[in-house]
Amino acid sequence: MLSNEQRIELYYWMQLTRAFDDLMVATWRGGRGLGGVFSQRGHEAISIGSGYALAPEDVVAPMHRDLGCYLLRGMAPVRIFANMLGRANGVSRGRDVNLHGAGDLGLNLVGFISHLPHSLPVAVGVAMSFTYRREARVALTYVGDGSSSAGLFHESLNLASVQKAPFVLIIENNQYAYSTPLSQQMNIADIAVRAASYGIPGVVVDGNDVEAVYAATKTAVERARAGDGPSLIECKTMRMLGHAIHDGAEYVPRELLAEWEKRDPIVTYAARLVAEGVADQDELNEIAHRCAVEVADALAEAERSPFPDAATVTEGVYAP
């Protein structure tokens, strides 16, 4: 049961994620960024709700639309912006220019692997290591709807099930695998039904409801920690912008986006908090303002930061 303080905290993390995302997109569209970026817009309830259900000692491998999970786990906005701008104080110290290089094992964050779903077997391996060491810890990762049809999806879940690994998989079903709609990817309505073939629980939740995502993830995490094996959670949502900054997503029907816009996870959660007397609109507006200032300051600091010394280009590339 979430307390009112925790519910406001969930709202803060979602609002911080949205503020970061909005500023990131505007900055890159204005030509001030490096490389490509992937918008998290519409996914905030998934990354925050699931990440909030983990303990600090658990390990998570977020994807490119899980910015909120990075922030929630303690990665400062300035470090992420600096990484995206190729600066020396970025997470990868200038070796990467997006979220691909944003892993930090000190925060129990495994860096995102660009090819999908290649973070999946890595996370399963992490979970199995917990079993070998008899540690009451859980590993969690995310895949998209398109990744759920890849061979590694089957191989990884099958192994996790057989080994009863303390593992949780979140499927972010956002209706499109790049430009391919769900109806052209698979002939099932719910991806979660695939869990039955591995003998593990599979549930479907509203991916725009942060508390529903939290509750489902909390149940799965507790099950995994108790030694009962992995779970699969399908979160249904919508990717509100293109695959990446360069993609205008002209292939997505405008009326479909309009329908999902009405279900915006932050707007609907704010209305719920006000309706249930958890917070008033002024308090939520203050949180939104605070988040906007926080990310604006972070971007300004990142833009002032130095680029890495070219003489260090080989450092941290090869394992000792």
FIDREN-56205 format. One record per residue (C-alpha): residue in three letters; x, y, z. Coordinates in steps of 0.02 Angstrom, whole numbers, always signed. Each point is the difference from the previous one (the first is absolute). Layout:
<rec fiza="Ala" u="X" v="Y" w="Z"/>
...
% end
This chain:
<rec fiza="Met" u="+0" v="+0" w="+0"/>
<rec fiza="Leu" u="+76" v="+165" w="-54"/>
<rec fiza="Ser" u="-5" v="+145" w="+122"/>
<rec fiza="Asn" u="-50" v="+173" w="-57"/>
<rec fiza="Glu" u="+182" v="+53" w="+13"/>
<rec fiza="Gln" u="+52" v="-143" w="-114"/>
<rec fiza="Arg" u="-135" v="+43" w="-126"/>
<rec fiza="Ile" u="+61" v="+180" w="-9"/>
<rec fiza="Glu" u="+176" v="-67" w="-19"/>
<rec fiza="Leu" u="-56" v="-105" w="-148"/>
<rec fiza="Tyr" u="-74" v="+156" w="-77"/>
<rec fiza="Tyr" u="+163" v="+95" w="+27"/>
<rec fiza="Trp" u="+104" v="-133" w="-88"/>
<rec fiza="Met" u="-121" v="-9" w="-147"/>
<rec fiza="Gln" u="-2" v="+189" w="-14"/>
<rec fiza="Leu" u="+190" v="+8" w="+9"/>
<rec fiza="Thr" u="+10" v="-128" w="-139"/>
<rec fiza="Arg" u="-123" v="+98" w="-108"/>
<rec fiza="Ala" u="+92" v="+164" w="+31"/>
<rec fiza="Phe" u="+165" v="-80" w="-49"/>
<rec fiza="Asp" u="-77" v="-79" w="-154"/>
<rec fiza="Asp" u="-84" v="+161" w="-59"/>
<rec fiza="Leu" u="+160" v="+101" w="+20"/>
<rec fiza="Met" u="+104" v="-136" w="-82"/>
<rec fiza="Val" u="-112" v="-8" w="-153"/>
<rec fiza="Ala" u="-8" v="+189" w="-17"/>
<rec fiza="Thr" u="+189" v="+15" w="+17"/>
<rec fiza="Trp" u="+38" v="-132" w="-130"/>
<rec fiza="Arg" u="-130" v="+67" w="-122"/>
<rec fiza="Gly" u="+85" v="+168" w="+20"/>
<rec fiza="Gly" u="+165" v="-74" w="-56"/>
<rec fiza="Arg" u="+88" v="+13" w="+168"/>
<rec fiza="Gly" u="+19" v="-187" w="+30"/>
<rec fiza="Leu" u="+115" v="-139" w="-57"/>
<rec fiza="Gly" u="-54" v="-168" w="-68"/>
<rec fiza="Gly" u="-178" v="-64" w="+8"/>
<rec fiza="Val" u="-123" v="+0" w="+144"/>
<rec fiza="Phe" u="-151" v="-107" w="+40"/>
<rec fiza="Ser" u="-151" v="+80" w="+80"/>
<rec fiza="Gln" u="-73" v="-77" w="+157"/>
<rec fiza="Arg" u="-164" v="+96" w="-18"/>
<rec fiza="Gly" u="-147" v="-112" w="+45"/>
<rec fiza="His" u="+109" v="-130" w="+88"/>
<rec fiza="Glu" u="+27" v="+92" w="+164"/>
<rec fiza="Ala" u="-121" v="-106" w="+100"/>
<rec fiza="Ile" u="+89" v="-159" w="-54"/>
<rec fiza="Ser" u="+179" v="+48" w="+41"/>
<rec fiza="Ile" u="-47" v="+86" w="+163"/>
<rec fiza="Gly" u="-131" v="-124" w="+60"/>
<rec fiza="Ser" u="+112" v="-150" w="-30"/>
<rec fiza="Gly" u="+160" v="+80" w="+62"/>
<rec fiza="Tyr" u="-86" v="+58" w="+160"/>
<rec fiza="Ala" u="-42" v="-181" w="+42"/>
<rec fiza="Leu" u="+184" v="-51" w="+8"/>
<rec fiza="Ala" u="+114" v="+3" w="+151"/>
<rec fiza="Pro" u="+166" v="+96" w="-12"/>
<rec fiza="Glu" u="+97" v="-164" w="-5"/>
<rec fiza="Asp" u="-99" v="-65" w="-149"/>
<rec fiza="Val" u="+73" v="+18" w="-175"/>
<rec fiza="Val" u="-91" v="+77" w="-147"/>
<rec fiza="Ala" u="+45" v="+10" w="-185"/>
<rec fiza="Pro" u="-106" v="+141" w="-74"/>
<rec fiza="Met" u="-26" v="+31" w="-186"/>
<rec fiza="His" u="-2" v="+158" w="-105"/>
<rec fiza="Arg" u="-177" v="+48" w="+57"/>
<rec fiza="Asp" u="+33" v="-27" w="+184"/>
<rec fiza="Leu" u="+78" v="+167" w="+42"/>
<rec fiza="Gly" u="-107" v="+10" w="+156"/>
<rec fiza="Cys" u="+80" v="-157" w="+70"/>
<rec fiza="Tyr" u="+174" v="+76" w="-19"/>
<rec fiza="Leu" u="-55" v="+156" w="+94"/>
<rec fiza="Leu" u="-92" v="-98" w="+134"/>
<rec fiza="Arg" u="+152" v="-108" w="+33"/>
<rec fiza="Gly" u="+106" v="+152" w="+38"/>
<rec fiza="Met" u="+79" v="+51" w="-165"/>
<rec fiza="Ala" u="+6" v="+190" w="+5"/>
<rec fiza="Pro" u="-77" v="+92" w="-149"/>
<rec fiza="Val" u="+163" v="+92" w="-33"/>
<rec fiza="Arg" u="+93" v="-165" w="-22"/>
<rec fiza="Ile" u="-127" v="-58" w="-129"/>
<rec fiza="Phe" u="+0" v="+164" w="-96"/>
<rec fiza="Ala" u="+191" v="+3" w="+6"/>
<rec fiza="Asn" u="+2" v="-176" w="-69"/>
<rec fiza="Met" u="-115" v="+48" w="-142"/>
<rec fiza="Leu" u="+111" v="+149" w="-38"/>
<rec fiza="Gly" u="+160" v="-103" w="+1"/>
<rec fiza="Arg" u="+75" v="+91" w="+149"/>
<rec fiza="Ala" u="+135" v="-62" w="+116"/>
<rec fiza="Asn" u="-117" v="-2" w="+151"/>
<rec fiza="Gly" u="-129" v="-107" w="-90"/>
<rec fiza="Val" u="-28" v="-178" w="+56"/>
<rec fiza="Ser" u="+109" v="-71" w="-139"/>
<rec fiza="Arg" u="+125" v="+146" w="+12"/>
<rec fiza="Gly" u="-30" v="+50" w="-181"/>
<rec fiza="Arg" u="+3" v="-176" w="-73"/>
<rec fiza="Asp" u="-184" v="+3" w="-47"/>
<rec fiza="Val" u="-130" v="+133" w="-38"/>
<rec fiza="Asn" u="-165" v="-76" w="+56"/>
<rec fiza="Leu" u="-72" v="-118" w="+131"/>
<rec fiza="His" u="+95" v="-149" w="-72"/>
<rec fiza="Gly" u="+151" v="+46" w="+105"/>
<rec fiza="Ala" u="-94" v="+43" w="+159"/>
<rec fiza="Gly" u="+32" v="-152" w="+108"/>
<rec fiza="Asp" u="+64" v="+21" w="+177"/>
<rec fiza="Leu" u="+26" v="-157" w="+102"/>
<rec fiza="Gly" u="+21" v="+109" w="+154"/>
<rec fiza="Leu" u="-186" v="+37" w="-18"/>
<rec fiza="Asn" u="-36" v="-181" w="-50"/>
<rec fiza="Leu" u="-40" v="+62" w="-176"/>
<rec fiza="Val" u="+55" v="-108" w="-147"/>
<rec fiza="Gly" u="+35" v="+104" w="-154"/>
<rec fiza="Phe" u="-123" v="-14" w="-143"/>
<rec fiza="Ile" u="+51" v="-112" w="-145"/>
<rec fiza="Ser" u="-58" v="+76" w="-164"/>
<rec fiza="His" u="-45" v="-163" w="-87"/>
<rec fiza="Leu" u="-165" v="-65" w="+64"/>
<rec fiza="Pro" u="-33" v="-101" w="+104"/>
<rec fiza="His" u="+184" v="-28" w="+45"/>
<rec fiza="Ser" u="-19" v="+74" w="+175"/>
<rec fiza="Leu" u="-119" v="-144" w="+37"/>
<rec fiza="Pro" u="+127" v="-144" w="+10"/>
<rec fiza="Val" u="+118" v="+115" w="+96"/>
<rec fiza="Ala" u="-133" v="+35" w="+131"/>
<rec fiza="Val" u="-44" v="-185" w="+12"/>
<rec fiza="Gly" u="+184" v="-37" w="+29"/>
<rec fiza="Val" u="+4" v="+130" w="+139"/>
<rec fiza="Ala" u="-153" v="-81" w="+79"/>
<rec fiza="Met" u="+80" v="-172" w="-9"/>
<rec fiza="Ser" u="+156" v="+67" w="+85"/>
<rec fiza="Phe" u="-108" v="+52" w="+147"/>
<rec fiza="Thr" u="-62" v="-179" w="+15"/>
<rec fiza="Tyr" u="+176" v="-70" w="-5"/>
<rec fiza="Arg" u="+56" v="+121" w="+136"/>
<rec fiza="Arg" u="-159" v="-27" w="+100"/>
<rec fiza="Glu" u="-38" v="+185" w="+2"/>
<rec fiza="Ala" u="-179" v="+59" w="+22"/>
<rec fiza="Arg" u="+11" v="+119" w="-149"/>
<rec fiza="Val" u="-99" v="+19" w="-160"/>
<rec fiza="Ala" u="+45" v="+51" w="-178"/>
<rec fiza="Leu" u="-122" v="+92" w="-112"/>
<rec fiza="Thr" u="+6" v="+55" w="-181"/>
<rec fiza="Tyr" u="-113" v="+64" w="-137"/>
<rec fiza="Val" u="-37" v="-46" w="-181"/>
<rec fiza="Gly" u="-117" v="+72" w="-129"/>
<rec fiza="Asp" u="-139" v="-89" w="-93"/>
<rec fiza="Gly" u="+112" v="-28" w="-151"/>
<rec fiza="Ser" u="+137" v="-78" w="+106"/>
<rec fiza="Ser" u="-123" v="-127" w="+69"/>
<rec fiza="Ser" u="+3" v="-89" w="-168"/>
<rec fiza="Ala" u="+189" v="-17" w="-7"/>
<rec fiza="Gly" u="+88" v="-164" w="+33"/>
<rec fiza="Leu" u="+92" v="+64" w="+153"/>
<rec fiza="Phe" u="-167" v="+37" w="+81"/>
<rec fiza="His" u="-46" v="-185" w="-4"/>
<rec fiza="Glu" u="+173" v="-62" w="+46"/>
<rec fiza="Ser" u="+19" v="+118" w="+147"/>
<rec fiza="Leu" u="-172" v="-27" w="+75"/>
<rec fiza="Asn" u="+13" v="-187" w="-21"/>
<rec fiza="Leu" u="+167" v="-2" w="+92"/>
<rec fiza="Ala" u="-64" v="+117" w="+135"/>
<rec fiza="Ser" u="-151" v="-112" w="+28"/>
<rec fiza="Val" u="+99" v="-162" w="+6"/>
<rec fiza="Gln" u="+124" v="+77" w="+122"/>
<rec fiza="Lys" u="-136" v="+87" w="+102"/>
<rec fiza="Ala" u="+103" v="+157" w="-12"/>
<rec fiza="Pro" u="-52" v="+150" w="+107"/>
<rec fiza="Phe" u="-44" v="+100" w="-154"/>
<rec fiza="Val" u="-138" v="+117" w="-58"/>
<rec fiza="Leu" u="-31" v="+48" w="-181"/>
<rec fiza="Ile" u="-99" v="+155" w="-48"/>
<rec fiza="Ile" u="-67" v="+4" w="-178"/>
<rec fiza="Glu" u="-33" v="+178" w="-55"/>
<rec fiza="Asn" u="-134" v="-29" w="-130"/>
<rec fiza="Asn" u="-7" v="+170" w="-84"/>
<rec fiza="Gln" u="-88" v="-62" w="-157"/>
<rec fiza="Tyr" u="+143" v="+25" w="-122"/>
<rec fiza="Ala" u="+168" v="-85" w="-29"/>
<rec fiza="Tyr" u="+80" v="+150" w="-85"/>
<rec fiza="Ser" u="-128" v="+18" w="-142"/>
<rec fiza="Thr" u="-80" v="-172" w="+9"/>
<rec fiza="Pro" u="-171" v="-2" w="+86"/>
<rec fiza="Leu" u="-43" v="-137" w="+123"/>
<rec fiza="Ser" u="-126" v="-80" w="-118"/>
<rec fiza="Gln" u="+140" v="-37" w="-123"/>
<rec fiza="Gln" u="+115" v="-70" w="+134"/>
<rec fiza="Met" u="-106" v="-135" w="+81"/>
<rec fiza="Asn" u="-170" v="-83" w="-5"/>
<rec fiza="Ile" u="-40" v="+15" w="+186"/>
<rec fiza="Ala" u="-82" v="+140" w="+97"/>
<rec fiza="Asp" u="+106" v="-16" w="+157"/>
<rec fiza="Ile" u="+186" v="-37" w="-2"/>
<rec fiza="Ala" u="-14" v="-57" w="+181"/>
<rec fiza="Val" u="-82" v="-163" w="-55"/>
<rec fiza="Arg" u="+172" v="-56" w="-57"/>
<rec fiza="Ala" u="+51" v="-17" w="+182"/>
<rec fiza="Ala" u="-104" v="-159" w="+14"/>
<rec fiza="Ser" u="+116" v="-90" w="-121"/>
<rec fiza="Tyr" u="+143" v="+26" w="+124"/>
<rec fiza="Gly" u="-103" v="-48" w="+152"/>
<rec fiza="Ile" u="+10" v="+172" w="+79"/>
<rec fiza="Pro" u="-131" v="+131" w="+47"/>
<rec fiza="Gly" u="-45" v="+127" w="-133"/>
<rec fiza="Val" u="-111" v="+150" w="+34"/>
<rec fiza="Val" u="-63" v="+149" w="-100"/>
<rec fiza="Val" u="-9" v="+172" w="+80"/>
<rec fiza="Asp" u="-43" v="+175" w="-56"/>
<rec fiza="Gly" u="+171" v="+72" w="-39"/>
<rec fiza="Asn" u="-66" v="+177" w="+26"/>
<rec fiza="Asp" u="-50" v="-35" w="+180"/>
<rec fiza="Val" u="+154" v="+18" w="+110"/>
<rec fiza="Glu" u="-81" v="-81" w="+151"/>
<rec fiza="Ala" u="-58" v="-150" w="-101"/>
<rec fiza="Val" u="+176" v="-24" w="-69"/>
<rec fiza="Tyr" u="+72" v="+18" w="+175"/>
<rec fiza="Ala" u="-121" v="-127" w="+75"/>
<rec fiza="Ala" u="+31" v="-131" w="-135"/>
<rec fiza="Thr" u="+188" v="+23" w="+10"/>
<rec fiza="Lys" u="+1" v="-5" w="+190"/>
<rec fiza="Thr" u="-92" v="-167" w="-4"/>
<rec fiza="Ala" u="+122" v="-70" w="-128"/>
<rec fiza="Val" u="+153" v="+63" w="+95"/>
<rec fiza="Glu" u="-60" v="-75" w="+164"/>
<rec fiza="Arg" u="-35" v="-165" w="-89"/>
<rec fiza="Ala" u="+174" v="-1" w="-76"/>
<rec fiza="Arg" u="+84" v="+46" w="+164"/>
<rec fiza="Ala" u="-91" v="-143" w="+87"/>
<rec fiza="Gly" u="+78" v="-124" w="-121"/>
<rec fiza="Asp" u="-155" v="-32" w="-106"/>
<rec fiza="Gly" u="+79" v="+49" w="-165"/>
<rec fiza="Pro" u="-29" v="+128" w="-137"/>
<rec fiza="Ser" u="-155" v="+96" w="-55"/>
<rec fiza="Leu" u="-52" v="+93" w="-157"/>
<rec fiza="Ile" u="-97" v="+164" w="+3"/>
<rec fiza="Glu" u="-72" v="+75" w="-158"/>
<rec fiza="Cys" u="-28" v="+187" w="+16"/>
<rec fiza="Lys" u="-111" v="+68" w="-138"/>
<rec fiza="Thr" u="+38" v="+178" w="-51"/>
<rec fiza="Met" u="+36" v="+106" w="-154"/>
<rec fiza="Arg" u="+160" v="+75" w="-68"/>
<rec fiza="Met" u="-53" v="+181" w="-19"/>
<rec fiza="Leu" u="+145" v="+56" w="-111"/>
<rec fiza="Gly" u="+101" v="-87" w="-134"/>
<rec fiza="His" u="+126" v="-139" w="+26"/>
<rec fiza="Ala" u="+137" v="+131" w="+22"/>
<rec fiza="Ile" u="+24" v="+186" w="-26"/>
<rec fiza="His" u="+20" v="-21" w="-188"/>
<rec fiza="Asp" u="-165" v="-94" w="-20"/>
<rec fiza="Gly" u="-158" v="+103" w="-29"/>
<rec fiza="Ala" u="-110" v="-156" w="+21"/>
<rec fiza="Glu" u="-110" v="+47" w="-148"/>
<rec fiza="Tyr" u="-51" v="-183" w="-7"/>
<rec fiza="Val" u="-97" v="+13" w="+164"/>
<rec fiza="Pro" u="-183" v="+52" w="-20"/>
<rec fiza="Arg" u="-27" v="+172" w="+77"/>
<rec fiza="Glu" u="-165" v="-55" w="+75"/>
<rec fiza="Leu" u="+89" v="-141" w="+92"/>
<rec fiza="Leu" u="+121" v="+122" w="+79"/>
<rec fiza="Ala" u="-144" v="+115" w="+46"/>
<rec fiza="Glu" u="-88" v="-142" w="+92"/>
<rec fiza="Trp" u="+156" v="-44" w="+98"/>
<rec fiza="Glu" u="+35" v="+182" w="+39"/>
<rec fiza="Lys" u="-161" v="-1" w="+103"/>
<rec fiza="Arg" u="+80" v="-137" w="+106"/>
<rec fiza="Asp" u="+162" v="+94" w="+33"/>
<rec fiza="Pro" u="+74" v="-85" w="+155"/>
<rec fiza="Ile" u="+51" v="+162" w="+86"/>
<rec fiza="Val" u="-158" v="+99" w="-35"/>
<rec fiza="Thr" u="-114" v="-142" w="+55"/>
<rec fiza="Tyr" u="+102" v="-34" w="+157"/>
<rec fiza="Ala" u="-3" v="+183" w="+48"/>
<rec fiza="Ala" u="-189" v="+3" w="-18"/>
<rec fiza="Arg" u="-12" v="-156" w="+107"/>
<rec fiza="Leu" u="+108" v="+72" w="+139"/>
<rec fiza="Val" u="-105" v="+158" w="+5"/>
<rec fiza="Ala" u="-165" v="-94" w="-6"/>
<rec fiza="Glu" u="+53" v="-114" w="+143"/>
<rec fiza="Gly" u="+61" v="+144" w="+107"/>
<rec fiza="Val" u="+182" v="-55" w="-2"/>
<rec fiza="Ala" u="+60" v="+168" w="-66"/>
<rec fiza="Asp" u="-74" v="+161" w="-67"/>
<rec fiza="Gln" u="+37" v="+72" w="-171"/>
<rec fiza="Asp" u="+113" v="+135" w="+69"/>
<rec fiza="Glu" u="+112" v="-131" w="+81"/>
<rec fiza="Leu" u="+10" v="-99" w="-162"/>
<rec fiza="Asn" u="+38" v="+159" w="-98"/>
<rec fiza="Glu" u="+142" v="+38" w="+120"/>
<rec fiza="Ile" u="+72" v="-174" w="-29"/>
<rec fiza="Ala" u="-10" v="+24" w="-188"/>
<rec fiza="His" u="+88" v="+168" w="+14"/>
<rec fiza="Arg" u="+135" v="-73" w="+112"/>
<rec fiza="Cys" u="+31" v="-140" w="-125"/>
<rec fiza="Ala" u="+13" v="+122" w="-146"/>
<rec fiza="Val" u="+129" v="+104" w="+94"/>
<rec fiza="Glu" u="+96" v="-156" w="+51"/>
<rec fiza="Val" u="+21" v="-64" w="-177"/>
<rec fiza="Ala" u="+34" v="+173" w="-74"/>
<rec fiza="Asp" u="+142" v="+23" w="+126"/>
<rec fiza="Ala" u="+64" v="-174" w="-41"/>
<rec fiza="Leu" u="+6" v="+36" w="-187"/>
<rec fiza="Ala" u="+86" v="+167" w="+26"/>
<rec fiza="Glu" u="+132" v="-83" w="+109"/>
<rec fiza="Ala" u="+24" v="-139" w="-127"/>
<rec fiza="Glu" u="+23" v="+125" w="-142"/>
<rec fiza="Arg" u="+132" v="+92" w="+102"/>
<rec fiza="Ser" u="+93" v="-163" w="+33"/>
<rec fiza="Pro" u="+161" v="-42" w="-94"/>
<rec fiza="Phe" u="+20" v="-129" w="-134"/>
<rec fiza="Pro" u="+117" v="-145" w="+45"/>
<rec fiza="Asp" u="+185" v="+12" w="-33"/>
<rec fiza="Ala" u="+34" v="-89" w="-165"/>
<rec fiza="Ala" u="+155" v="-79" w="+76"/>
<rec fiza="Thr" u="-114" v="-106" w="+112"/>
<rec fiza="Val" u="-99" v="-75" w="-144"/>
<rec fiza="Thr" u="+58" v="-179" w="+35"/>
<rec fiza="Glu" u="-31" v="+8" w="+188"/>
<rec fiza="Gly" u="-144" v="-105" w="+61"/>
<rec fiza="Val" u="-22" v="-85" w="-168"/>
<rec fiza="Tyr" u="+93" v="-162" w="+36"/>
<rec fiza="Ala" u="-18" v="-104" w="+156"/>
<rec fiza="Pro" u="+159" v="-9" w="+106"/>
% end
